[in-house]
Amino acid sequence: MKYSKEDVPPRVEVTTFELDQHFIMKIKDNGRGIDLDKYGSKVFGLRKTFHKNKDARGIGLFITKAQIESLDGTIDVDSKVDEGSTFTIKLPAEIIVK
């Protein structure tokens, strides 16, 4: 929501499923997107920001990645400028309480 486009209502889609003993969660938005050609290697870096928001601190994705990795998981991003981003989180299925 923080990085939504000014003239477009924000939309977030969350999907989950199990695959090969893993719990997968995909979070897709229709926000501004991230230029992965320019920032791809820095997306999850500490204090890295990709838009000119004055209140951006660049710690959210860094902390998220650290927490997911502490659970032996992974997080990846697919993003296109002006189209939005999709974050894919993969966690071992045995840590998910049913």
C-alpha positions in Angstrom: 0.0 0.0 0.0 2.9 2.3 0.8 4.2 2.3 -2.8 0.9 2.2 -4.7 0.4 4.2 -7.8 -1.3 7.6 -7.2 -4.2 7.1 -9.6 -4.8 3.3 -9.3 -6.5 1.6 -6.4 -4.0 -0.7 -4.7 -4.6 -4.4 -5.1 -2.8 -7.2 -3.3 -3.3 -10.9 -4.1 -2.1 -13.6 -1.8 -2.0 -17.3 -2.9 -0.7 -20.3 -1.0 -0.1 -23.9 -1.9 2.1 -26.9 -1.0 4.7 -28.2 -3.5 7.4 -30.8 -3.0 7.3 -30.7 0.9 7.3 -26.9 0.8 4.7 -24.3 1.7 4.6 -21.6 -1.0 3.1 -18.1 -0.5 2.9 -15.6 -3.4 2.2 -11.9 -2.7 1.4 -10.0 -5.8 0.6 -6.2 -6.0 -0.2 -3.7 -8.7 2.2 -1.1 -7.3 5.0 0.9 -8.9 7.3 -2.2 -9.3 11.1 -2.3 -9.0 13.6 -2.0 -11.8 15.3 -5.4 -11.3 17.8 -4.7 -14.1 19.0 -1.7 -12.0 18.4 -2.9 -8.4 18.0 -6.7 -8.7 21.0 -7.6 -6.6 20.1 -5.0 -3.9 16.4 -5.6 -3.4 16.8 -7.3 0.0 19.8 -5.2 1.1 19.8 -3.1 4.2 18.9 0.5 3.7 18.1 0.0 0.0 15.2 2.0 -1.4 13.9 2.1 -5.0 11.6 5.0 -5.1 11.9 8.6 -3.9 9.6 8.3 -0.9 10.8 10.6 1.9 9.7 8.2 4.6 11.4 5.1 3.0 14.1 3.5 5.3 15.1 0.4 3.3 14.7 -2.1 6.2 11.4 -3.9 5.5 12.6 -6.3 2.8 15.9 -6.8 4.6 14.1 -7.9 7.8 11.6 -10.0 5.9 14.3 -11.9 4.2 16.3 -12.5 7.4 13.2 -13.9 9.2 12.3 -16.2 6.3 15.9 -17.5 6.0 15.9 -18.1 9.8 13.1 -20.6 9.1 15.2 -22.3 6.4 13.1 -20.6 3.7 13.7 -18.4 0.7 12.1 -15.3 -0.8 12.3 -14.2 -4.4 10.9 -11.3 -6.3 9.6 -10.8 -9.8 8.8 -7.2 -10.7 8.2 -4.9 -13.6 8.2 -1.1 -13.4 4.7 0.4 -13.5 3.1 -3.1 -13.3 3.9 -4.3 -9.8 5.8 -7.0 -7.9 5.3 -10.6 -6.9 7.2 -12.0 -3.9 7.4 -15.7 -3.6 8.2 -17.2 -0.2 9.1 -20.9 0.2 9.2 -22.5 3.6 9.7 -26.1 4.6 6.2 -27.7 5.0 7.1 -29.2 8.4 7.3 -25.8 10.1 3.8 -24.9 9.2 1.2 -25.7 11.9 -2.0 -27.0 10.4 
